[in-house]
Amino acid sequence: MSAGRRAGAVALGAVAGVAVAVQSRINGELGVRLDDGIAAALVSFGLGLVVLVVLGFATANGRRGLSALRAALGTGRLRVWQCLGGVCGAFLVFTQGATVGALGVAVFTVAVVAGQSGSSLAVDRAGVGPSGRQPVTLPRLAGAVLTVAAVLLAVGDRLAEPAALGLALLPLLAGFGVAWQQAVNGRVREATGSTVTATLVNFVVGTAALSAVFAVSLVVRGVPAGGLPAEPWLYLGGPIGVTFIAVAAAVVRFTGVLLLGLATVAGQIVGAVLLDVLLPSADTRPTASTVLGAALTLVAVVIAALGGRIGATARARRRGDTEVRASSSGTRSGTARRGRSGGAGR
């Protein structure tokens, strides 16, 4: 793969990360207005699903992808469990609506990043994504540990607030699911040859999961106390989510799960801090510890990214040295055999 194509894929991942930070703010505000994180997530996912249903059936690529999806499931090339990434996406969107209003976008993002960094190691090691197995190197492991430290730093001023810490656990758990979601969505995209189809499958599954949970919530808690807001921008979370899932499914085969995660993380962190600094809400003005936590997260991303590249270069050099030694040994053996043969002939 060319370096330019990989760099382009990483840049797209970073832009998608900024979009996720914006989506978090939108869905967080929607959750506050509706007074129900589940309802906000269902509205967001449902609107995204509407966009994708239109694209899936109106475009030739979408129709071909749906046919390929049926064939892949029928032949076993694609397993049913590999189509369930939308469940993790649904949980992430729910945590946006349930926690961003209280935590702020920056703390929410740092918590998601910590979970995503750790699970990316496991997902790459297991070979869940379309790029196959990826080694767990010391720099990657160090980067994952640093992101956990960043979460503790970001919420350090709230250690005396058990409720805030409990809320921070939700995006942390959601982050664990993000890496697996990106990996299996990449598998669906690879099997169908269609980014639209992979994204549609994600949103169908996620909307179904949220609908079931919302139905239970209605029975247990009743109708949400809030109402649907009039501002159109509060309904853009779904279309933004479509863009993010589509980009991730399209580029993960070029980057691998960890590198894609690092690129989106960088975008999320920068976007989240800018949102909280430039457009703070009444309850979520960023503190110095929050900004330091975000900066530490970026450091962890750089360490993991550069460490992975350095490790890959070192392994390539070792392989090259081994091949050179083997070639030289073979040449010397061949020369010796020819010399013995010549001596016997004389």
C-alpha positions in Angstrom: 0.0 0.0 0.0 1.3 3.5 -0.9 2.3 5.9 1.9 0.0 8.5 0.4 -3.1 6.3 0.5 -2.4 5.4 4.1 -1.8 9.1 5.0 -5.1 10.0 3.3 -6.9 7.3 5.2 -5.5 8.5 8.5 -6.5 12.1 7.7 -10.0 11.0 7.0 -10.1 9.2 10.3 -9.0 12.4 12.1 -11.7 14.4 10.4 -14.3 11.8 11.4 -13.0 12.0 15.0 -13.8 15.8 15.0 -17.2 14.9 13.7 -17.8 12.5 16.6 -16.9 15.3 19.1 -19.5 17.5 17.5 -22.0 14.6 17.5 -21.3 14.1 21.2 -22.2 17.7 22.0 -25.4 17.5 19.8 -26.6 14.2 21.3 -25.7 15.4 24.8 -27.9 18.5 24.4 -30.7 16.4 22.9 -30.5 14.1 25.9 -30.9 17.1 28.2 -33.9 18.4 26.3 -35.6 15.0 26.2 -34.5 14.2 29.7 -33.8 10.7 28.5 -30.5 9.4 27.1 -32.1 6.4 25.5 -34.7 8.5 23.7 -32.0 10.8 22.4 -30.0 7.9 21.1 -33.0 6.4 19.4 -33.8 9.7 17.7 -30.2 10.0 16.5 -29.9 6.4 15.2 -33.4 6.5 13.7 -32.6 9.6 11.6 -29.4 8.1 10.5 -31.2 4.9 9.5 -33.7 6.9 7.3 -30.8 8.4 5.4 -29.1 5.0 4.9 -32.3 3.2 3.8 -32.7 5.8 1.0 -29.0 5.5 0.0 -29.1 1.7 0.3 -32.0 1.2 -2.1 -31.6 4.3 -4.3 -28.0 3.7 -5.3 -26.5 0.9 -7.5 -23.7 0.4 -5.0 -26.2 0.0 -2.2 -28.3 -2.5 -4.0 -25.2 -4.6 -5.1 -24.0 -4.5 -1.5 -27.3 -5.8 -0.1 -27.1 -8.7 -2.6 -23.5 -9.4 -1.7 -24.5 -9.3 2.0 -27.1 -12.0 1.5 -24.6 -14.1 -0.5 -21.8 -13.7 2.1 -24.1 -14.7 5.0 -25.4 -17.7 3.0 -21.9 -19.0 2.2 -20.5 -18.4 5.6 -17.9 -15.9 4.4 -19.6 -13.4 6.8 -20.8 -14.6 10.2 -23.9 -13.2 11.9 -21.9 -11.9 14.9 -19.8 -9.8 12.6 -22.9 -7.8 11.7 -23.6 -6.8 15.3 -21.3 -3.8 15.5 -24.3 -1.5 15.6 -25.0 -2.7 19.2 -21.8 -1.0 20.3 -22.6 2.1 18.3 -26.0 2.3 19.9 -24.4 2.1 23.4 -21.9 4.9 22.5 -24.7 7.2 21.3 -26.7 6.4 24.4 -23.8 7.4 26.6 -23.5 10.7 24.7 -27.1 11.6 25.5 -26.8 10.4 29.1 -23.5 11.8 30.2 -22.2 14.7 28.0 -24.5 17.2 29.6 -23.0 16.4 33.0 -19.4 15.6 32.1 -18.7 17.8 29.1 -17.4 16.7 25.7 -13.7 16.7 26.8 -14.1 14.4 29.8 -16.5 12.2 27.8 -14.0 11.9 25.0 -11.0 11.1 27.1 -13.0 8.3 28.8 -14.0 6.9 25.4 -10.5 7.1 24.2 -9.1 5.1 27.2 -11.5 2.3 26.5 -10.9 2.4 22.8 -7.1 2.3 23.1 -7.2 -0.7 25.3 -9.7 -2.7 23.3 -7.9 -1.8 20.0 -4.9 -3.8 21.2 -7.0 -6.8 21.9 -9.0 -6.6 18.7 -5.8 -6.2 16.5 -4.1 -9.0 18.3 -7.1 -11.3 17.8 -7.3 -10.4 14.1 -11.0 -9.4 14.2 -10.6 -6.6 11.6 -10.1 -7.1 7.9 -6.3 -6.3 8.1 -5.8 -9.5 10.2 -3.6 -10.0 13.2 -1.5 -7.0 14.4 1.3 -7.4 17.0 1.0 -5.8 20.5 4.2 -3.8 21.0 5.5 -2.1 24.1 4.8 1.4 22.8 1.2 0.5 22.0 0.8 -0.9 25.4 2.4 2.2 27.0 0.0 4.3 25.0 -3.0 2.4 26.3 -1.8 2.7 29.9 -1.3 6.5 29.4 -4.8 7.0 28.2 -6.1 5.4 31.4 -3.9 7.8 33.4 -5.4 10.6 31.2 -8.9 9.7 32.3 -7.9 9.8 36.0 -6.3 13.2 35.4 -9.3 14.6 33.5 -11.7 13.6 36.3 -9.3 14.3 39.1 -11.2 17.4 40.3 -14.3 15.2 40.6 -12.9 12.3 42.6 -15.0 13.5 45.5 -18.1 13.1 43.4 -19.1 9.4 43.1 -21.9 10.3 40.7 -19.5 11.9 38.2 -17.1 9.0 38.4 -19.9 6.6 37.8 -21.0 8.6 34.7 -17.4 8.5 33.4 -17.5 4.7 33.5 -20.2 4.6 30.8 -18.2 6.3 28.0 -15.2 4.2 29.2 -17.2 1.0 28.6 -18.5 2.5 25.3 -14.9 3.0 24.2 -14.2 -0.7 24.7 -16.9 -1.4 22.1 -15.8 1.1 19.5 -12.7 -0.8 18.4 -14.7 -4.0 18.0 -17.4 -2.1 16.1 -14.9 -0.6 13.7 -13.3 -4.1 13.1 -16.5 -6.0 12.3 -17.9 -3.1 10.3 -14.7 -3.3 8.2 -15.4 -7.0 7.8 -18.9 -6.3 6.5 -17.6 -3.7 4.1 -14.9 -6.1 2.8 -17.5 -8.9 2.3 -20.1 -6.7 0.5 -17.8 -4.3 -1.3 -20.1 -1.4 -0.2 -19.5 1.2 2.5 -23.2 2.1 2.3 -24.2 -1.5 3.1 -21.8 -1.8 6.0 -23.1 1.4 7.5 -26.7 0.4 6.9 -26.2 -2.9 8.7 -24.7 -1.0 11.6 -27.6 1.4 11.9 -30.3 -1.3 11.4 -28.8 -3.4 14.3 -28.3 -0.3 16.5 -31.8 1.0 15.9 -33.3 -2.4 16.7 -31.3 -2.6 19.9 -32.3 0.9 21.0 -35.9 0.3 20.1 -36.1 -2.8 22.4 -34.4 -0.9 25.3 -36.7 2.1 24.8 -39.8 -0.1 24.9 -38.6 -1.6 28.2 -37.9 2.0 29.5 -41.4 3.1 28.6 -42.9 0.2 30.6 -40.7 0.8 33.6 -40.3 4.6 33.7 -43.0 5.9 31.4 -42.8 8.6 28.7 -39.7 10.9 28.9 -40.4 14.1 30.8 -38.8 16.4 28.1 -40.1 17.2 24.7 -38.7 17.3 21.1 -36.7 20.5 20.6 -37.5 22.9 17.8 -33.8 23.6 16.8 -32.9 21.7 13.6 -29.2 21.3 14.5 -30.2 19.0 17.4 -31.2 16.4 14.9 -27.9 16.3 13.0 -26.3 13.6 15.3 -27.6 10.8 13.2 -26.3 12.0 9.8 -23.0 12.8 11.5 -22.9 9.2 12.8 -23.5 7.9 9.3 -20.5 9.8 8.1 -18.3 8.5 10.9 -19.3 4.9 10.5 -19.0 5.1 6.7 -15.5 6.6 6.9 -14.3 4.0 9.4 -15.7 1.1 7.5 -14.0 2.4 4.3 -10.5 3.1 5.6 -10.0 0.5 8.3 -8.6 -2.0 5.7 -5.9 0.5 4.9 -5.0 1.5 8.4 -5.8 -1.4 10.8 -8.0 -1.0 13.8 -5.4 0.6 16.1 -4.1 3.2 13.6 -7.7 4.2 12.7 -8.5 4.4 16.4 -5.5 6.7 17.0 -6.5 9.0 14.1 -10.1 9.3 15.2 -8.9 9.8 18.8 -6.7 12.7 17.8 -9.6 14.3 16.0 -12.0 13.7 18.9 -9.6 15.2 21.5 -8.9 18.3 19.5 -12.6 18.8 18.6 -13.8 18.1 22.2 -11.4 20.6 23.9 -12.2 23.3 21.3 -15.9 22.8 21.9 -15.7 22.9 25.6 -13.4 26.0 25.5 -15.2 27.9 22.8 -18.7 26.8 23.5 -18.9 25.8 27.1 -22.2 24.9 28.7 -23.2 26.2 32.2 -22.1 22.9 33.9 -19.2 21.7 31.9 -16.6 24.5 31.7 -13.3 22.7 31.2 -10.8 22.8 34.1 -7.0 22.8 33.9 -7.0 19.0 34.7 -9.4 18.3 31.9 -7.2 20.1 29.4 -4.1 18.3 30.8 -5.9 15.0 30.5 -6.7 15.7 26.9 -3.1 16.7 26.2 -1.8 13.5 27.9 -4.2 11.5 25.7 -2.6 13.0 22.5 0.8 12.1 23.9 -0.3 8.6 24.3 -1.6 8.5 20.7 1.7 9.8 19.4 3.7 7.2 21.4 1.5 4.3 20.2 1.5 5.5 16.6 5.2 6.2 16.3 6.0 3.1 18.3 4.0 0.9 16.0 5.8 2.4 13.0 9.2 2.1 14.5 8.5 -1.5 15.5 7.3 -2.4 12.0 10.5 -0.8 10.5 12.7 -2.8 12.9 10.9 -6.0 12.0 11.3 -5.3 8.3 15.0 -4.7 8.8 15.4 -7.9 10.8 13.7 -9.8 8.0 15.9 -8.2 5.4 19.0 -9.0 7.4 17.9 -12.6 7.8 17.2 -12.9 4.1 20.6 -11.4 3.2 22.4 -13.8 5.5 20.5 -16.8 4.1 21.3 -15.7 0.6 25.0 -15.2 1.4 25.1 -18.6 3.1 23.4 -20.2 0.1 25.9 -18.5 -2.2 28.9 -19.7 -0.2 27.5 -23.3 0.0 27.0 -23.3 -3.8 30.5 -22.0 -4.4 32.0 -24.7 -2.1 30.0 -27.5 -3.8 31.2 -26.3 -7.2 34.8 -26.1 -6.0 34.6 -29.7 -4.7 33.1 -30.9 -7.9 35.8 -29.2 -9.9 38.5 -30.8 -7.7 37.0 -34.3 -8.2 36.9 -33.8 -11.9 40.6 -32.9 -12.0 
